[in-house]
């Protein structure tokens, strides 16, 4: 039996089985009929009675819990079918049975087809037929409740499985990010070693030039070259520090975002030689204070902002916006998590679809002269370690928007931080 199978499954999954329904409302304008039905059913069920259809509706509206209604068809104020149609509209879970004479079969079939009546019984009706019809109706309601509970539990368990799968995906993404961090860090260390060797050679050459010539332009060019090498070494050192696997764990702290971004903008402008682009900062009130890894987010925003400055002509405005956004997953308790974006928007040269696909690859650069190509890669890794991601929207000649989408409660290796 299906109901028993569902009942057993609910018990196996430790899901509460609903109490079997047993509350019945009998509606008939003839008191003798009500008394006979009460005598037939009392002791087995919880029986309520009403001598008018209007009284039955008042009982239901007052909150009397009824699982099944047996109504006589021929009543003075309202027919049984009319009463049960009203019940079906307002209390659809109630099982509805009507007692009728043979010449009312036509309206009964219409009521059955419309779903407002579960079953009709012809009068006179044998006691065992009435008992059997009521038992069938209550069994149907019980089975429906069991099935509903089972479906609800299945959906909840599916949600739990989805959350588990999402946790596993975040763990995988985190491990991939850590692996990529290691690769980028090793590459940065190798480049840094070679750059320092070249810097030593260049320093010797510049010293030789300065001691052997009075050409001020040559001396100035030598000093500029050394300064450029110094800046490059510093950048590579920052990248190496950022990508050290031993430092991959987040160091979270509450951060006032507007002050934090003002400092970050100052750093980016300094790194880009005081680029002449106005940078506006817009922080929504509900994002004014976030818990983030300041070092990683600063690296990420600085890298993205540096790209925006390179892509923009002098005087072209750049905007940094911090606001809430839609995430990709619900929390384990079913509530939507709060996500934020830190978006850097410029009106620069933009990227076509070919460049956009490769934009986050390490060591890829579309600028002329090319840079190290680590900016968006670093930003993407910073977002991933927080449990978020990097969103790119760019159009040639119109500009680019790069958004770090982060959960307000960072997720690391599948666990809430």
ABEGO torsion letter per residue (X at the ends): XAAAAAAAAAAAAGBBBBBBBABBBBBBABAAAAAAAAAAABGABBBBBBABAAAAAAAAAAGBBBABBBBBABBAABBAAAAAAAAAAABAABBBBBBBBAAAAAAAAAAAAAGABABBBBOBBBAAAAAAAAAAAAAAAAAAAAAAAAAAAAAAAAAAAAAAAAAAAAAAAAAAAAAAAAAAAAAAAAAAAAAAAAAAAAAAAAAAAAAABABAAAAAAAAAAAAAAAAAAAAAAAAAAAABAAAABBBBBBBBAAAAAAAAAAAAAAAAGGBBBBBBBBBBAAAABBBBBAAAAAAAAAAAAAAAAAABBBGBBBBBBBBBBBBABBBAAGBBBBBBBBBBBBABAEBBAAAAAAAABBGBBABOBBBAGAAAAAAAAAAAAAGBBBBBBBBBGAEBBBBBBBBABBBBGGBBX
